[in-house]
Amino acid sequence: MGEQPDFFRVSNLVVAFYVLYWTAKRKHEIGFITEDMAEVLTEALACGEGGEAANACLTAHGGYGFAAEYDVERKFRETRLLTLAPVSNNLVLAFLGQHVLGMPKSY
């Protein structure tokens, strides 16, 4: 199987995050969620899927994905860093579970 399914999935995710961003913005405007929750929600989902997009790029480039000339490896490192810094993705998801879903504090 080629890279087409990976790129198709990533392009669909870009559209989905665009819709999610505007939905979260609208829910903030009507007072359903706070601005912090809207930002955390979109960031948590985008960080994870950014890594998937970087993996698709590395797969498409093969061994040349780690070559400095193509700059794919740097993008891979940067998307991976987003899940760790400044706050771990697990803490972000715990915040969402507590404040959006009303679950007890888990950290």
N, CA, C and O atoms as a GROMACS GRO file, in nm:
protein
  428
    1MET      N    1   0.083  -0.117   0.000
    1MET     CA    2   0.000   0.000   0.000
    1MET      C    3   0.088   0.124   0.000
    1MET      O    4   0.191   0.126   0.068
    2GLY      N    5   0.052   0.224  -0.073
    2GLY     CA    6   0.134   0.344  -0.084
    2GLY      C    7   0.107   0.444   0.026
    2GLY      O    8   0.046   0.412   0.129
    3GLU      N    9   0.154   0.565   0.003
    3GLU     CA   10   0.138   0.671   0.101
    3GLU      C   11   0.005   0.743   0.089
    3GLU      O   12  -0.029   0.824   0.175
    4GLN      N   13  -0.072   0.715  -0.016
    4GLN     CA   14  -0.197   0.788  -0.037
    4GLN      C   15  -0.294   0.779   0.080
    4GLN      O   16  -0.352   0.881   0.117
    5PRO      N   17  -0.315   0.661   0.141
    5PRO     CA   18  -0.408   0.658   0.256
    5PRO      C   19  -0.361   0.745   0.372
    5PRO      O   20  -0.442   0.809   0.438
    6ASP      N   21  -0.229   0.749   0.397
    6ASP     CA   22  -0.177   0.832   0.505
    6ASP      C   23  -0.202   0.980   0.478
    6ASP      O   24  -0.248   1.054   0.565
    7PHE      N   25  -0.170   1.023   0.356
    7PHE     CA   26  -0.190   1.163   0.322
    7PHE      C   27  -0.337   1.200   0.318
    7PHE      O   28  -0.374   1.312   0.354
    8PHE      N   29  -0.421   1.108   0.274
    8PHE     CA   30  -0.565   1.135   0.272
    8PHE      C   31  -0.616   1.152   0.415
    8PHE      O   32  -0.696   1.241   0.442
    9ARG      N   33  -0.571   1.066   0.505
    9ARG     CA   34  -0.614   1.074   0.645
    9ARG      C   35  -0.567   1.204   0.709
    9ARG      O   36  -0.642   1.269   0.782
   10VAL      N   37  -0.442   1.242   0.683
   10VAL     CA   38  -0.389   1.366   0.740
   10VAL      C   39  -0.463   1.487   0.684
   10VAL      O   40  -0.492   1.580   0.759
   11SER      N   41  -0.493   1.487   0.556
   11SER     CA   42  -0.566   1.601   0.499
   11SER      C   43  -0.707   1.609   0.556
   11SER      O   44  -0.758   1.719   0.576
   12ASN      N   45  -0.770   1.496   0.582
   12ASN     CA   46  -0.901   1.498   0.647
   12ASN      C   47  -0.890   1.550   0.789
   12ASN      O   48  -0.981   1.620   0.836
   13LEU      N   49  -0.782   1.518   0.858
   13LEU     CA   50  -0.764   1.567   0.994
   13LEU      C   51  -0.745   1.718   0.997
   13LEU      O   52  -0.790   1.785   1.090
   14VAL      N   53  -0.679   1.773   0.897
   14VAL     CA   54  -0.662   1.918   0.890
   14VAL      C   55  -0.799   1.985   0.881
   14VAL      O   56  -0.825   2.084   0.950
   15VAL      N   57  -0.886   1.932   0.798
   15VAL     CA   58  -1.022   1.986   0.786
   15VAL      C   59  -1.098   1.968   0.918
   15VAL      O   60  -1.169   2.059   0.961
   16ALA      N   61  -1.083   1.853   0.981
   16ALA     CA   62  -1.152   1.827   1.107
   16ALA      C   63  -1.106   1.923   1.217
   16ALA      O   64  -1.188   1.970   1.296
   17PHE      N   65  -0.976   1.953   1.223
   17PHE     CA   66  -0.927   2.046   1.324
   17PHE      C   67  -0.973   2.188   1.295
   17PHE      O   68  -0.997   2.266   1.388
   18TYR      N   69  -0.985   2.222   1.169
   18TYR     CA   70  -1.038   2.354   1.133
   18TYR      C   71  -1.181   2.367   1.185
   18TYR      O   72  -1.218   2.469   1.244
   19VAL      N   73  -1.262   2.264   1.163
   19VAL     CA   74  -1.400   2.265   1.212
   19VAL      C   75  -1.402   2.266   1.364
   19VAL      O   76  -1.482   2.338   1.424
   20LEU      N   77  -1.316   2.187   1.427
   20LEU     CA   78  -1.309   2.182   1.573
   20LEU      C   79  -1.270   2.317   1.631
   20LEU      O   80  -1.326   2.360   1.732
   21TYR      N   81  -1.175   2.383   1.568
   21TYR     CA   82  -1.132   2.514   1.616
   21TYR      C   83  -1.248   2.613   1.615
   21TYR      O   84  -1.272   2.682   1.714
   22TRP      N   85  -1.319   2.620   1.503
   22TRP     CA   86  -1.429   2.716   1.494
   22TRP      C   87  -1.546   2.677   1.583
   22TRP      O   88  -1.617   2.764   1.632
   23THR      N   89  -1.567   2.547   1.605
   23THR     CA   90  -1.672   2.503   1.696
   23THR      C   91  -1.637   2.542   1.840
   23THR      O   92  -1.722   2.593   1.913
   24ALA      N   93  -1.512   2.519   1.878
   24ALA     CA   94  -1.469   2.557   2.013
   24ALA      C   95  -1.475   2.708   2.032
   24ALA      O   96  -1.513   2.756   2.139
   25LYS      N   97  -1.439   2.783   1.928
   25LYS     CA   98  -1.446   2.928   1.938
   25LYS      C   99  -1.590   2.974   1.956
   25LYS      O  100  -1.618   3.063   2.035
   26ARG      N  101  -1.682   2.913   1.882
   26ARG     CA  102  -1.824   2.949   1.893
   26ARG      C  103  -1.879   2.911   2.030
   26ARG      O  104  -1.956   2.988   2.089
   27LYS      N  105  -1.841   2.795   2.083
   27LYS     CA  106  -1.888   2.754   2.215
   27LYS      C  107  -1.833   2.847   2.323
   27LYS      O  108  -1.899   2.871   2.424
   28HIS      N  109  -1.714   2.900   2.302
   28HIS     CA  110  -1.660   2.997   2.396
   28HIS      C  111  -1.740   3.127   2.389
   28HIS      O  112  -1.767   3.189   2.492
   29GLU      N  113  -1.776   3.169   2.268
   29GLU     CA  114  -1.851   3.294   2.252
   29GLU      C  115  -1.988   3.288   2.320
   29GLU      O  116  -2.035   3.388   2.373
   30ILE      N  117  -2.051   3.170   2.318
   30ILE     CA  118  -2.184   3.160   2.381
   30ILE      C  119  -2.174   3.119   2.528
   30ILE      O  120  -2.277   3.104   2.594
   31GLY      N  121  -2.052   3.100   2.579
   31GLY     CA  122  -2.034   3.072   2.720
   31GLY      C  123  -2.041   2.927   2.759
   31GLY      O  124  -2.049   2.896   2.878
   32PHE      N  125  -2.040   2.836   2.663
   32PHE     CA  126  -2.048   2.693   2.695
   32PHE      C  127  -1.918   2.641   2.754
   32PHE      O  128  -1.921   2.560   2.847
   33ILE      N  129  -1.805   2.686   2.701
   33ILE     CA  130  -1.675   2.648   2.755
   33ILE      C  131  -1.589   2.774   2.769
   33ILE      O  132  -1.614   2.874   2.702
   34THR      N  133  -1.489   2.768   2.855
   34THR     CA  134  -1.400   2.882   2.871
   34THR      C  135  -1.296   2.884   2.759
   34THR      O  136  -1.280   2.786   2.686
   35GLU      N  137  -1.228   2.995   2.747
   35GLU     CA  138  -1.126   3.006   2.642
   35GLU      C  139  -1.012   2.908   2.665
   35GLU      O  140  -0.959   2.851   2.570
   36ASP      N  141  -0.976   2.887   2.792
   36ASP     CA  142  -0.869   2.791   2.823
   36ASP      C  143  -0.907   2.651   2.779
   36ASP      O  144  -0.824   2.579   2.723
   37MET      N  145  -1.030   2.612   2.802
   37MET     CA  146  -1.074   2.478   2.763
   37MET      C  147  -1.074   2.462   2.612
   37MET      O  148  -1.036   2.356   2.561
   38ALA      N  149  -1.114   2.565   2.540
   38ALA     CA  150  -1.114   2.558   2.394
   38ALA      C  151  -0.972   2.542   2.341
   38ALA      O  152  -0.948   2.462   2.250
   39GLU      N  153  -0.878   2.618   2.397
   39GLU     CA  154  -0.739   2.608   2.354
   39GLU      C  155  -0.680   2.471   2.386
   39GLU      O  156  -0.612   2.411   2.304
   40VAL      N  157  -0.707   2.424   2.507
   40VAL     CA  158  -0.650   2.295   2.549
   40VAL      C  159  -0.708   2.182   2.466
   40VAL      O  160  -0.636   2.089   2.429
   41LEU      N  161  -0.836   2.189   2.436
   41LEU     CA  162  -0.900   2.084   2.357
   41LEU      C  163  -0.839   2.074   2.218
   41LEU      O  164  -0.803   1.965   2.173
   42THR      N  165  -0.826   2.186   2.150
   42THR     CA  166  -0.770   2.182   2.014
   42THR      C  167  -0.621   2.147   2.017
   42THR      O  168  -0.573   2.077   1.928
   43GLU      N  169  -0.549   2.195   2.118
   43GLU     CA  170  -0.406   2.164   2.126
   43GLU      C  171  -0.382   2.016   2.152
   43GLU      O  172  -0.292   1.957   2.092
   44ALA      N  173  -0.461   1.958   2.239
   44ALA     CA  174  -0.442   1.816   2.272
   44ALA      C  175  -0.461   1.728   2.149
   44ALA      O  176  -0.384   1.635   2.126
   45LEU      N  177  -0.564   1.757   2.073
   45LEU     CA  178  -0.589   1.675   1.955
   45LEU      C  179  -0.488   1.704   1.844
   45LEU      O  180  -0.443   1.612   1.775
   46ALA      N  181  -0.452   1.829   1.826
   46ALA     CA  182  -0.361   1.864   1.718
   46ALA      C  183  -0.220   1.811   1.743
   46ALA      O  184  -0.151   1.773   1.648
   47CYS      N  185  -0.177   1.807   1.868
   47CYS     CA  186  -0.042   1.756   1.898
   47CYS      C  187  -0.028   1.610   1.859
   47CYS      O  188   0.071   1.570   1.797
   48GLY      N  189  -0.127   1.531   1.895
   48GLY     CA  190  -0.120   1.389   1.863
   48GLY      C  191  -0.124   1.362   1.714
   48GLY      O  192  -0.051   1.277   1.664
   49GLU      N  193  -0.208   1.433   1.646
   49GLU     CA  194  -0.220   1.411   1.502
   49GLU      C  195  -0.108   1.476   1.423
   49GLU      O  196  -0.080   1.435   1.311
   50GLY      N  197  -0.044   1.577   1.480
   50GLY     CA  198   0.075   1.634   1.416
   50GLY      C  199   0.186   1.531   1.408
   50GLY      O  200   0.260   1.526   1.310
   51GLY      N  201   0.197   1.450   1.511
   51GLY     CA  202   0.294   1.340   1.509
   51GLY      C  203   0.262   1.238   1.402
   51GLY      O  204   0.352   1.184   1.338
   52GLU      N  205   0.133   1.212   1.384
   52GLU     CA  206   0.093   1.119   1.277
   52GLU      C  207   0.127   1.175   1.139
   52GLU      O  208   0.170   1.101   1.050
   53ALA      N  209   0.109   1.305   1.122
   53ALA     CA  210   0.145   1.368   0.994
   53ALA      C  211   0.295   1.360   0.971
   53ALA      O  212   0.340   1.336   0.859
   54ALA      N  213   0.373   1.380   1.077
   54ALA     CA  214   0.519   1.369   1.064
   54ALA      C  215   0.560   1.227   1.030
   54ALA      O  216   0.651   1.206   0.950
   55ASN      N  217   0.493   1.128   1.090
   55ASN     CA  218   0.521   0.989   1.056
   55ASN      C  219   0.489   0.960   0.910
   55ASN      O  220   0.564   0.888   0.843
   56ALA      N  221   0.380   1.015   0.859
   56ALA     CA  222   0.344   0.996   0.718
   56ALA      C  223   0.450   1.057   0.627
   56ALA      O  224   0.483   1.000   0.523
   57CYS      N  225   0.504   1.173   0.666
   57CYS     CA  226   0.610   1.236   0.586
   57CYS      C  227   0.738   1.151   0.586
   57CYS      O  228   0.802   1.134   0.483
   58LEU      N  229   0.773   1.099   0.704
   58LEU     CA  230   0.892   1.012   0.710
   58LEU      C  231   0.873   0.888   0.625
   58LEU      O  232   0.967   0.843   0.559
   59THR      N  233   0.753   0.832   0.628
   59THR     CA  234   0.725   0.713   0.548
   59THR      C  235   0.736   0.745   0.399
   59THR      O  236   0.791   0.666   0.322
   60ALA      N  237   0.686   0.858   0.360
   60ALA     CA  238   0.690   0.896   0.218
   60ALA      C  239   0.833   0.919   0.170
   60ALA      O  240   0.866   0.885   0.056
   61HIS      N  241   0.918   0.977   0.255
   61HIS     CA  242   1.054   1.004   0.214
   61HIS      C  243   1.147   0.885   0.232
   61HIS      O  244   1.258   0.884   0.178
   62GLY      N  245   1.103   0.785   0.306
   62GLY     CA  246   1.186   0.668   0.327
   62GLY      C  247   1.312   0.704   0.405
   62GLY      O  248   1.305   0.780   0.501
   63GLY      N  249   1.425   0.650   0.364
   63GLY     CA  250   1.551   0.678   0.431
   63GLY      C  251   1.594   0.822   0.420
   63GLY      O  252   1.670   0.871   0.504
   64TYR      N  253   1.548   0.892   0.316
   64TYR     CA  254   1.584   1.032   0.299
   64TYR      C  255   1.509   1.124   0.395
   64TYR      O  256   1.539   1.243   0.403
   65GLY      N  257   1.412   1.069   0.468
   65GLY     CA  258   1.340   1.150   0.565
   65GLY      C  259   1.427   1.203   0.677
   65GLY      O  260   1.395   1.304   0.739
   66PHE      N  261   1.540   1.134   0.703
   66PHE     CA  262   1.632   1.178   0.807
   66PHE      C  263   1.746   1.262   0.752
   66PHE      O  264   1.832   1.305   0.829
   67ALA      N  265   1.749   1.286   0.622
   67ALA     CA  266   1.853   1.369   0.562
   67ALA      C  267   1.824   1.516   0.592
   67ALA      O  268   1.709   1.560   0.589
   68ALA      N  269   1.928   1.590   0.620
   68ALA     CA  270   1.914   1.732   0.657
   68ALA      C  271   1.858   1.816   0.541
   68ALA      O  272   1.797   1.920   0.564
   69GLU      N  273   1.880   1.772   0.418
   69GLU     CA  274   1.837   1.851   0.302
   69GLU      C  275   1.685   1.862   0.291
   69GLU      O  276   1.634   1.961   0.239
   70TYR      N  277   1.612   1.761   0.340
   70TYR     CA  278   1.466   1.760   0.324
   70TYR      C  279   1.392   1.820   0.443
   70TYR      O  280   1.273   1.849   0.432
   71ASP      N  281   1.458   1.839   0.555
   71ASP     CA  282   1.402   1.907   0.672
   71ASP      C  283   1.282   1.834   0.733
   71ASP      O  284   1.207   1.893   0.811
   72VAL      N  285   1.263   1.707   0.699
   72VAL     CA  286   1.152   1.630   0.753
   72VAL      C  287   1.182   1.588   0.897
   72VAL      O  288   1.093   1.587   0.982
   73GLU      N  289   1.306   1.555   0.923
   73GLU     CA  290   1.345   1.509   1.057
   73GLU      C  291   1.323   1.618   1.161
   73GLU      O  292   1.283   1.589   1.273
   74ARG      N  293   1.349   1.743   1.125
   74ARG     CA  294   1.328   1.854   1.218
   74ARG      C  295   1.181   1.870   1.250
   74ARG      O  296   1.144   1.894   1.365
   75LYS      N  297   1.098   1.858   1.149
   75LYS     CA  298   0.952   1.866   1.172
   75LYS      C  299   0.905   1.752   1.262
   75LYS      O  300   0.819   1.772   1.348
   76PHE      N  301   0.962   1.635   1.243
   76PHE     CA  302   0.928   1.520   1.326
   76PHE      C  303   0.964   1.547   1.472
   76PHE      O  304   0.886   1.520   1.563
   77ARG      N  305   1.085   1.601   1.494
   77ARG     CA  306   1.128   1.633   1.631
   77ARG      C  307   1.039   1.739   1.693
   77ARG      O  308   1.001   1.728   1.810
   78GLU      N  309   1.004   1.842   1.616
   78GLU     CA  310   0.923   1.950   1.670
   78GLU      C  311   0.781   1.905   1.705
   78GLU      O  312   0.725   1.948   1.806
   79THR      N  313   0.722   1.819   1.622
   79THR     CA  314   0.587   1.772   1.654
   79THR      C  315   0.589   1.679   1.774
   79THR      O  316   0.494   1.676   1.852
   80ARG      N  317   0.696   1.603   1.790
   80ARG     CA  318   0.708   1.517   1.908
   80ARG      C  319   0.727   1.601   2.033
   80ARG      O  320   0.676   1.566   2.140
   81LEU      N  321   0.800   1.709   2.022
   81LEU     CA  322   0.825   1.797   2.136
   81LEU      C  323   0.696   1.862   2.185
   81LEU      O  324   0.682   1.888   2.304
   82LEU      N  325   0.602   1.888   2.096
   82LEU     CA  326   0.476   1.950   2.135
   82LEU      C  327   0.396   1.864   2.231
   82LEU      O  328   0.318   1.916   2.311
   83THR      N  329   0.413   1.732   2.225
   83THR     CA  330   0.339   1.645   2.316
   83THR      C  331   0.404   1.640   2.454
   83THR      O  332   0.343   1.591   2.549
   84LEU      N  333   0.529   1.688   2.467
   84LEU     CA  334   0.601   1.681   2.594
   84LEU      C  335   0.618   1.814   2.663
   84LEU      O  336   0.616   1.821   2.786
   85ALA      N  337   0.634   1.921   2.587
   85ALA     CA  338   0.665   2.050   2.646
   85ALA      C  339   0.567   2.155   2.594
   85ALA      O  340   0.526   2.142   2.479
   86PRO      N  341   0.527   2.252   2.666
   86PRO     CA  342   0.563   2.280   2.804
   86PRO      C  343   0.489   2.192   2.905
   86PRO      O  344   0.531   2.184   3.020
   87VAL      N  345   0.382   2.128   2.864
   87VAL     CA  346   0.305   2.041   2.953
   87VAL      C  347   0.281   1.909   2.880
   87VAL      O  348   0.250   1.908   2.762
   88SER      N  349   0.297   1.799   2.952
   88SER     CA  350   0.276   1.667   2.893
   88SER      C  351   0.132   1.653   2.844
   88SER      O  352   0.039   1.708   2.903
   89ASN      N  353   0.116   1.580   2.737
   89ASN     CA  354  -0.018   1.559   2.680
   89ASN      C  355  -0.110   1.487   2.778
   89ASN      O  356  -0.231   1.509   2.776
   90ASN      N  357  -0.055   1.402   2.864
   90ASN     CA  358  -0.137   1.333   2.963
   90ASN      C  359  -0.197   1.431   3.064
   90ASN      O  360  -0.311   1.413   3.106
   91LEU      N  361  -0.121   1.534   3.102
   91LEU     CA  362  -0.176   1.636   3.192
   91LEU      C  363  -0.284   1.717   3.124
   91LEU      O  364  -0.383   1.755   3.187
   92VAL      N  365  -0.267   1.743   2.996
   92VAL     CA  366  -0.369   1.816   2.920
   92VAL      C  367  -0.498   1.735   2.914
   92VAL      O  368  -0.606   1.789   2.934
   93LEU      N  369  -0.486   1.605   2.888
   93LEU     CA  370  -0.605   1.520   2.882
   93LEU      C  371  -0.670   1.506   3.020
   93LEU      O  372  -0.793   1.496   3.029
   94ALA      N  373  -0.589   1.504   3.127
   94ALA     CA  374  -0.645   1.499   3.262
   94ALA      C  375  -0.721   1.627   3.293
   94ALA      O  376  -0.826   1.622   3.357
   95PHE      N  377  -0.670   1.741   3.248
   95PHE     CA  378  -0.740   1.869   3.266
   95PHE      C  379  -0.874   1.868   3.195
   95PHE      O  380  -0.975   1.911   3.250
   96LEU      N  381  -0.875   1.817   3.072
   96LEU     CA  382  -1.000   1.809   2.998
   96LEU      C  383  -1.099   1.716   3.065
   96LEU      O  384  -1.218   1.747   3.074
   97GLY      N  385  -1.052   1.602   3.113
   97GLY     CA  386  -1.140   1.509   3.181
   97GLY      C  387  -1.203   1.570   3.305
   97GLY      O  388  -1.320   1.547   3.335
   98GLN      N  389  -1.123   1.649   3.378
   98GLN     CA  390  -1.173   1.709   3.501
   98GLN      C  391  -1.269   1.824   3.474
   98GLN      O  392  -1.376   1.832   3.534
   99HIS      N  393  -1.232   1.914   3.382
   99HIS     CA  394  -1.309   2.037   3.363
   99HIS      C  395  -1.418   2.027   3.258
   99HIS      O  396  -1.519   2.098   3.267
  100VAL      N  397  -1.400   1.944   3.160
  100VAL     CA  398  -1.501   1.932   3.054
  100VAL      C  399  -1.597   1.817   3.083
  100VAL      O  400  -1.718   1.831   3.070
  101LEU      N  401  -1.541   1.703   3.122
  101LEU     CA  402  -1.625   1.585   3.147
  101LEU      C  403  -1.673   1.573   3.291
  101LEU      O  404  -1.760   1.491   3.320
  102GLY      N  405  -1.616   1.655   3.382
  102GLY     CA  406  -1.658   1.652   3.521
  102GLY      C  407  -1.608   1.532   3.599
  102GLY      O  408  -1.668   1.496   3.700
  103MET      N  409  -1.500   1.471   3.555
  103MET     CA  410  -1.442   1.356   3.623
  103MET      C  411  -1.358   1.405   3.741
  103MET      O  412  -1.319   1.522   3.745
  104PRO      N  413  -1.329   1.317   3.838
  104PRO     CA  414  -1.246   1.360   3.950
  104PRO      C  415  -1.102   1.386   3.906
  104PRO      O  416  -1.056   1.334   3.804
  105LYS      N  417  -1.032   1.468   3.983
  105LYS     CA  418  -0.893   1.501   3.955
  105LYS      C  419  -0.807   1.376   3.958
  105LYS      O  420  -0.817   1.296   4.052
  106SER      N  421  -0.724   1.356   3.856
  106SER     CA  422  -0.646   1.232   3.847
  106SER      C  423  -0.496   1.255   3.849
  106SER      O  424  -0.419   1.164   3.816
  107TYR      N  425  -0.453   1.371   3.885
  107TYR     CA  426  -0.307   1.396   3.892
  107TYR      C  427  -0.273   1.466   4.020
  107TYR      O  428  -0.156   1.496   4.045
   0.00000   0.00000   0.00000
